[in-house]
Amino acid sequence: MEKQTIKLGLLGFGTVGTGVVRIIQAHQEDLQKQTGLGIEITKILVQDAEKSRNISSMEGKLTTDAAEILGDPEIEVIVEVIGGIHPAKEFIMEALDRGKHIVTANKDLMALHGAEILKKAQDKGCDVFYEASVAGGIPILRALVEGFASDRITKMMGIVNGTTNYILSKMSQEGAQYADVLKEAQALGYAEANPTSDVEGFDAARKMAILATLGFRVPMKLEDVDVKGISSVSKEDIAYGKQLGYEVKLLGIARRDGEAIEVSVQPTMIPKSHPLASVNGVFNAVYVHGEAVGETMFYGPGAGELPTATAVVSDLVTVVKNRKLGVNGRGMVAPYKEKVLKDDEQKLSKYFLRIVVADRRGVLAQITQLLADKNISLEQVIQQPYNNDGEAELIMITHLSSKRDMDGVLADMEQMDIVTKVKSCYRVEGGEQK
């Protein structure tokens, strides 16, 4: 007789784990109607079983010993929300060896070891789902795998880190400096005491590696992503960007031209008319371009207890439905295409440049000649007095150029007597590429 309840073990009982328990408890009837089975949380791995928790019906379910969960033959699904690489990877690999299905919110683990985990799951006939690892409550991974299954994705562009988006939004709206807004974000709990992973772009890079792997079906690694954070972005950069018609966002961009791929995370000037330019605060959004469907955008909360837990439980529902149908492990598509990365000559973009130069006749002509020598032309130029020491500030938007040529220009500028300092160089998304 078909059993009426599926049992799961929860690894981790922090913010997201608590949200998962709350949703399962509150929506038990709806979940049973959707899946045809009850969902029972059998055991929860915690660090301190005696800690007071503001959630009911946990008596006898808490354990500090992972073996009680991984070794329980009645537990069919493991939900991992402890985060980090170790011991999360070891727990997941052991669970797969024992034939258990996996739902995880662990972006670090999936970005670094996702291909290995998915291969193990295929070999064992198990499901591994990780929707919550990229954009909280936004169902972007399922959309890439299922919604775009008949299309060919050529570009994904996203705001996938709420901390940096909050900081840049506040800087834009209030004209504040980066350091001041970072302190405010830390006080409000939007930024960690050590914010390096967020503000230097590493968190977003992990998410873009996952998106590129799924969207392009290639085994992207974290080291394949070009990364630059927001710590050098100033209120002056943002003000000049506005003057030129742009907002500054930390954008992850994954682009495919033919079979050649580039993935990067950088502060980017984006036209005010683009939908991503109006995504503010801690919200996330991912813009996807497919050859058949054209342009689509997914928007919503990128973090938090219930948004992230909602994505976890959604994956859990899929596992249970697959079990009911007897198709666990058959729906996953591990990366199967050869990875071909663009070189710097193939990476094309417009650029925002802000430099301090000597304020004298002929300087602009020398700068434009340097750019011309590197096959770069200018779309917009602003010249402003810089200080009382005979210097001026040049703010420029280039036409499309290669990363190789722009790197050459920056190196040459550092050697020019007329250039006091290269203050800023950011990518510009201007609609010239899809």
C-alpha positions as CSV (number, residue, x, y, z in Angstrom):
1,M,0.0,0.0,0.0
2,E,1.3,3.5,-0.9
3,K,2.4,5.2,2.2
4,Q,0.7,8.5,2.8
5,T,3.6,10.5,4.3
6,I,7.1,11.3,3.1
7,K,9.7,12.0,5.8
8,L,12.4,14.6,5.6
9,G,15.4,15.6,7.6
10,L,16.4,19.2,7.9
11,L,20.0,20.2,8.2
12,G,20.1,23.6,9.9
13,F,17.6,25.5,11.9
14,G,18.6,29.1,11.4
15,T,16.6,31.8,9.6
16,V,15.9,29.8,6.5
17,G,15.4,26.5,8.3
18,T,12.9,28.1,10.7
19,G,11.0,29.5,7.6
20,V,10.9,26.1,6.1
21,V,9.4,24.6,9.3
22,R,6.8,27.4,9.5
23,I,5.7,27.0,5.9
24,I,5.3,23.2,6.2
25,Q,3.4,23.5,9.5
26,A,1.1,26.2,8.2
27,H,0.5,24.8,4.7
28,Q,0.2,21.1,5.5
29,E,-3.2,20.7,3.9
30,D,-2.3,22.6,0.8
31,L,0.9,20.7,0.4
32,Q,-0.9,17.4,0.7
33,K,-3.5,18.4,-1.9
34,Q,-0.7,19.4,-4.3
35,T,1.5,16.3,-3.8
36,G,-0.9,13.6,-2.7
37,L,1.3,12.9,0.3
38,G,1.8,14.4,3.8
39,I,5.2,15.9,4.5
40,E,6.7,15.2,7.9
41,I,9.8,16.7,9.4
42,T,11.3,13.8,11.3
43,K,14.6,15.3,12.5
44,I,16.4,18.6,12.5
45,L,20.2,19.0,12.8
46,V,21.1,21.9,15.2
47,Q,24.2,23.0,17.0
48,D,22.5,23.4,20.3
49,A,19.5,21.3,21.1
50,E,18.8,23.2,24.3
51,K,18.5,26.6,22.7
52,S,15.1,28.3,23.1
53,R,13.2,28.6,19.8
54,N,10.0,30.4,19.1
55,I,8.4,27.6,17.2
56,S,6.1,24.8,18.3
57,S,6.0,21.0,18.0
58,M,9.8,20.4,17.9
59,E,9.9,18.2,20.9
60,G,12.1,15.1,20.2
61,K,13.0,16.2,16.7
62,L,16.2,18.2,17.4
63,T,19.6,16.5,17.2
64,T,23.2,17.5,17.1
65,D,24.2,14.3,15.4
66,A,23.9,14.3,11.6
67,A,24.2,10.5,11.6
68,E,20.7,10.3,13.1
69,I,19.3,11.9,10.0
70,L,21.6,10.6,7.3
71,G,21.5,7.0,8.6
72,D,17.7,6.9,9.1
73,P,16.3,4.7,6.3
74,E,12.8,6.2,6.6
75,I,14.0,9.7,5.8
76,E,13.8,10.1,2.0
77,V,14.6,13.8,1.5
78,I,17.3,15.9,3.0
79,V,16.8,19.7,3.2
80,E,20.2,21.4,3.6
81,V,20.2,25.0,4.9
82,I,23.3,25.1,7.1
83,G,25.3,26.9,4.3
84,G,29.1,26.9,3.7
85,I,31.1,24.2,2.0
86,H,32.0,21.9,4.9
87,P,30.4,19.8,6.3
88,A,27.5,20.5,4.0
89,K,29.2,18.8,1.0
90,E,30.0,15.7,3.0
91,F,26.4,15.5,4.3
92,I,24.9,15.8,0.8
93,M,27.3,13.3,-0.8
94,E,26.6,10.8,2.0
95,A,22.9,11.4,1.6
96,L,23.0,10.8,-2.1
97,D,25.1,7.6,-1.6
98,R,22.2,6.4,0.7
99,G,19.6,7.2,-2.1
100,K,18.1,10.3,-0.5
101,H,16.9,13.3,-2.5
102,I,18.4,16.8,-1.8
103,V,16.9,20.3,-1.6
104,T,19.5,23.0,-0.7
105,A,19.8,26.7,-0.5
106,N,23.6,26.6,-0.6
107,K,24.9,28.9,-3.4
108,D,28.5,28.5,-2.3
109,L,28.4,24.7,-2.5
110,M,26.5,24.6,-5.8
111,A,28.8,27.2,-7.4
112,L,31.9,25.3,-6.5
113,H,30.9,21.7,-6.5
114,G,27.5,21.6,-8.3
115,A,28.7,19.6,-11.2
116,E,30.1,16.9,-8.9
117,I,26.9,16.8,-6.8
118,L,24.6,16.6,-9.9
119,K,26.7,13.8,-11.4
120,K,26.4,11.8,-8.2
121,A,22.7,12.4,-8.1
122,Q,22.3,11.2,-11.7
123,D,24.3,8.1,-10.9
124,K,22.1,7.4,-7.8
125,G,18.8,8.3,-9.5
126,C,18.2,11.1,-7.0
127,D,16.8,14.6,-7.3
128,V,18.9,17.6,-6.4
129,F,17.1,21.0,-6.4
130,Y,18.6,24.3,-5.4
131,E,16.2,27.1,-6.4
132,A,16.8,29.1,-3.3
133,S,20.5,29.3,-3.9
134,V,20.4,32.2,-6.4
135,A,17.6,34.7,-5.9
136,G,15.6,33.9,-2.8
137,G,12.0,33.7,-3.6
138,I,12.3,34.3,-7.4
139,P,11.8,31.0,-9.3
140,I,14.5,31.7,-11.8
141,L,16.3,28.3,-11.9
142,R,13.1,26.4,-12.6
143,A,12.3,28.9,-15.3
144,L,15.7,28.3,-16.9
145,V,15.4,24.5,-16.8
146,E,11.7,24.1,-17.6
147,G,10.3,27.4,-19.0
148,F,13.2,27.9,-21.5
149,A,13.6,24.2,-22.3
150,S,12.6,24.8,-25.9
151,D,14.5,28.1,-26.3
152,R,18.1,29.0,-26.6
153,I,19.2,31.6,-24.0
154,T,21.7,34.1,-25.3
155,K,21.9,36.5,-22.3
156,M,21.2,36.7,-18.6
157,M,21.6,39.9,-16.7
158,G,20.7,40.3,-13.1
159,I,20.8,42.1,-9.8
160,V,21.4,39.1,-7.6
161,N,22.7,40.6,-4.4
162,G,20.4,42.6,-2.2
163,T,23.1,44.1,0.0
164,T,24.9,45.9,-2.9
165,N,21.6,46.9,-4.5
166,Y,20.5,48.5,-1.3
167,I,23.8,50.4,-1.0
168,L,23.8,51.6,-4.6
169,S,20.1,52.6,-4.4
170,K,20.7,54.7,-1.3
171,M,23.7,56.3,-2.8
172,S,21.7,57.2,-5.9
173,Q,18.6,58.4,-4.0
174,E,20.4,60.4,-1.3
175,G,23.7,61.4,-2.8
176,A,25.5,59.6,0.0
177,Q,29.0,58.1,0.0
178,Y,29.6,54.4,-0.1
179,A,31.2,54.1,3.4
180,D,28.3,55.9,5.1
181,V,25.6,53.8,3.4
182,L,27.5,50.6,4.2
183,K,27.5,51.4,7.9
184,E,23.7,52.0,7.7
185,A,23.2,48.7,5.9
186,Q,25.2,46.9,8.6
187,A,23.1,48.6,11.3
188,L,19.9,47.4,9.6
189,G,21.1,43.9,9.2
190,Y,21.3,44.1,5.4
191,A,25.1,43.8,5.4
192,E,27.3,41.5,7.5
193,A,29.9,42.8,9.9
194,N,32.4,41.6,7.4
195,P,30.7,42.5,4.1
196,T,33.5,41.4,1.7
197,S,31.6,38.6,0.0
198,D,28.7,40.9,-0.9
199,V,30.4,44.2,-1.7
200,E,33.3,42.8,-3.6
201,G,31.0,40.8,-5.8
202,F,31.8,37.2,-4.7
203,D,28.3,36.3,-3.6
204,A,26.9,37.6,-7.0
205,A,29.6,35.7,-8.9
206,R,28.7,32.4,-7.3
207,K,25.0,33.0,-8.3
208,M,26.0,33.9,-11.9
209,A,28.1,30.8,-12.2
210,I,25.0,28.8,-11.3
211,L,22.8,30.7,-13.7
212,A,25.3,30.3,-16.5
213,T,25.7,26.6,-15.9
214,L,21.9,26.0,-16.1
215,G,21.2,28.6,-18.8
216,F,24.0,27.6,-21.2
217,R,24.3,23.9,-20.1
218,V,28.1,24.3,-19.6
219,P,30.1,23.5,-16.5
220,M,30.9,27.1,-15.4
221,K,33.2,27.5,-12.4
222,L,33.6,30.4,-10.0
223,E,37.0,31.2,-11.4
224,D,35.4,31.7,-14.9
225,V,33.6,34.8,-13.7
226,D,35.3,38.2,-14.0
227,V,34.5,40.0,-10.7
228,K,34.7,43.6,-9.6
229,G,32.9,44.9,-6.5
230,I,31.3,48.2,-5.6
231,S,33.7,49.5,-2.9
232,S,35.3,51.9,-5.3
233,V,32.0,53.4,-6.5
234,S,31.6,57.0,-5.4
235,K,28.7,59.4,-5.2
236,E,30.4,61.4,-7.9
237,D,30.4,58.4,-10.3
238,I,26.7,57.9,-9.7
239,A,25.9,61.6,-10.2
240,Y,27.8,61.7,-13.5
241,G,26.1,58.6,-14.6
242,K,22.7,60.2,-13.9
243,Q,23.8,63.3,-15.9
244,L,24.5,61.0,-18.8
245,G,21.3,59.1,-18.5
246,Y,22.4,56.0,-16.5
247,E,22.0,54.3,-13.1
248,V,24.8,52.3,-11.5
249,K,24.0,48.7,-10.5
250,L,26.1,45.7,-9.6
251,L,25.1,43.6,-12.5
252,G,25.9,40.0,-13.2
253,I,26.0,39.4,-16.9
254,A,26.2,36.0,-18.7
255,R,26.3,36.3,-22.5
256,R,26.7,33.8,-25.2
257,D,27.6,34.6,-28.8
258,G,27.6,31.5,-30.9
259,E,29.2,29.0,-28.5
260,A,31.6,31.5,-26.9
261,I,30.6,32.6,-23.3
262,E,31.5,35.3,-21.0
263,V,30.3,35.7,-17.4
264,S,31.1,38.8,-15.2
265,V,30.0,40.7,-12.2
266,Q,30.8,44.4,-12.2
267,P,29.4,47.8,-11.3
268,T,27.6,48.8,-14.5
269,M,26.0,51.9,-16.0
270,I,22.5,50.9,-17.2
271,P,20.1,53.3,-19.0
272,K,17.4,54.7,-16.8
273,S,14.8,53.4,-19.2
274,H,15.9,49.8,-18.7
275,P,13.6,47.8,-16.3
276,L,16.6,46.8,-14.1
277,A,17.4,50.4,-13.4
278,S,14.3,50.8,-11.3
279,V,15.0,47.7,-9.1
280,N,15.9,49.3,-5.8
281,G,16.6,48.4,-2.2
282,V,17.2,44.7,-1.3
283,F,15.1,43.4,-4.2
284,N,16.6,41.1,-6.9
285,A,15.8,40.9,-10.6
286,V,17.0,38.7,-13.4
287,Y,16.6,39.6,-17.1
288,V,16.7,36.8,-19.6
289,H,16.9,37.0,-23.4
290,G,16.0,33.9,-25.4
291,E,16.2,33.6,-29.2
292,A,12.5,32.6,-29.5
293,V,10.8,34.3,-26.5
294,G,12.8,37.6,-26.6
295,E,13.1,39.5,-23.4
296,T,11.7,38.4,-20.0
297,M,12.4,39.6,-16.5
298,F,11.9,37.9,-13.1
299,Y,11.6,40.2,-10.0
300,G,11.2,39.8,-6.3
301,P,12.7,39.6,-2.8
302,G,16.2,38.1,-3.0
303,A,16.6,37.0,0.6
304,G,14.8,36.7,4.0
305,E,13.3,33.9,6.0
306,L,10.0,33.3,4.2
307,P,11.0,34.2,0.6
308,T,13.9,31.9,0.6
309,A,12.0,29.2,2.5
310,T,9.3,29.4,-0.1
311,A,11.7,28.5,-2.8
312,V,13.0,25.6,-0.6
313,V,9.5,24.2,0.0
314,S,8.7,24.7,-3.7
315,D,11.6,22.4,-4.5
316,L,10.5,20.0,-1.9
317,V,7.1,19.8,-3.5
318,T,8.7,18.9,-6.8
319,V,10.7,16.1,-5.2
320,V,7.5,14.7,-3.6
321,K,5.6,14.9,-6.9
322,N,8.4,13.2,-8.7
323,R,8.4,10.4,-6.1
324,K,4.7,10.0,-6.5
325,L,5.2,9.6,-10.3
326,G,8.3,7.5,-9.9
327,V,10.5,9.9,-11.9
328,N,13.0,11.0,-9.3
329,G,16.4,11.8,-10.8
330,R,15.1,11.8,-14.4
331,G,14.4,15.5,-14.8
332,M,17.8,16.9,-14.1
333,V,20.1,18.1,-16.9
334,A,23.7,18.1,-15.8
335,P,26.0,20.3,-17.9
336,Y,26.6,18.6,-21.2
337,K,28.1,21.2,-23.6
338,E,31.8,22.0,-24.0
339,K,32.8,25.2,-22.2
340,V,34.2,27.8,-24.6
341,L,35.1,31.1,-22.9
342,K,35.6,34.3,-24.8
343,D,39.0,36.0,-24.7
344,D,39.4,39.6,-23.9
345,E,39.3,40.6,-27.6
346,Q,35.8,39.0,-27.9
347,K,34.4,40.7,-24.8
348,L,32.7,43.8,-26.1
349,S,31.1,46.6,-24.1
350,K,30.7,50.3,-23.9
351,Y,32.7,52.0,-21.0
352,F,32.3,54.9,-18.6
353,L,35.7,56.6,-18.0
354,R,36.4,59.3,-15.4
355,I,39.9,60.8,-15.4
356,V,41.7,63.8,-14.0
357,V,43.9,65.6,-16.5
358,A,45.9,68.8,-16.9
359,D,43.6,71.6,-17.7
360,R,45.4,73.0,-20.8
361,R,44.9,73.2,-24.5
362,G,45.2,70.1,-26.6
363,V,44.7,67.6,-23.7
364,L,41.3,66.3,-24.9
365,A,42.8,65.9,-28.4
366,Q,45.6,63.7,-27.0
367,I,43.1,61.6,-25.0
368,T,40.8,61.1,-28.0
369,Q,43.9,60.2,-30.2
370,L,45.0,57.6,-27.6
371,L,41.5,56.1,-27.7
372,A,41.4,56.1,-31.5
373,D,44.8,54.3,-31.6
374,K,43.1,51.5,-29.7
375,N,40.0,51.5,-32.0
376,I,37.8,53.2,-29.4
377,S,35.5,56.2,-30.2
378,L,33.5,58.4,-27.9
379,E,29.8,58.6,-27.6
380,Q,29.6,61.4,-24.9
381,V,32.1,63.7,-23.2
382,I,31.8,66.1,-20.3
383,Q,34.7,68.3,-19.1
384,Q,34.5,69.9,-15.6
385,P,37.0,71.9,-13.6
386,Y,38.5,69.7,-10.9
387,N,40.3,71.9,-8.5
388,N,42.3,75.1,-8.3
389,D,45.6,73.4,-9.3
390,G,45.1,73.6,-13.0
391,E,43.3,70.3,-13.5
392,A,40.1,69.2,-15.1
393,E,37.9,66.1,-15.0
394,L,36.9,64.3,-18.2
395,I,33.9,62.0,-18.0
396,M,33.4,59.9,-21.1
397,I,31.1,57.2,-22.5
398,T,32.8,55.2,-25.3
399,H,31.2,53.3,-28.1
400,L,31.5,49.5,-28.2
401,S,35.1,48.3,-27.6
402,S,36.9,45.2,-26.5
403,K,38.1,44.6,-23.0
404,R,41.6,44.1,-24.5
405,D,41.6,47.5,-26.1
406,M,40.2,49.2,-23.0
407,D,42.7,47.6,-20.7
408,G,45.4,48.9,-23.1
409,V,44.0,52.4,-22.9
410,L,44.0,52.3,-19.1
411,A,47.6,51.1,-19.0
412,D,48.7,53.8,-21.4
413,M,46.8,56.5,-19.5
414,E,48.7,55.6,-16.3
415,Q,51.9,56.6,-18.2
416,M,50.8,59.9,-19.6
417,D,52.1,63.1,-18.1
418,I,48.8,64.9,-18.8
419,V,46.7,62.3,-16.8
420,T,46.8,62.8,-13.0
421,K,44.6,59.9,-12.2
422,V,42.2,57.4,-13.7
423,K,39.4,57.6,-11.1
424,S,36.8,55.3,-12.5
425,C,36.2,52.8,-15.3
426,Y,32.8,50.9,-15.5
427,R,31.0,48.8,-18.0
428,V,28.0,50.4,-19.8
429,E,25.0,48.4,-21.0
430,G,23.6,50.5,-23.8
431,G,21.5,48.1,-25.9
432,E,24.1,47.5,-28.6
433,Q,24.3,43.8,-27.6
434,K,21.6,41.3,-26.8
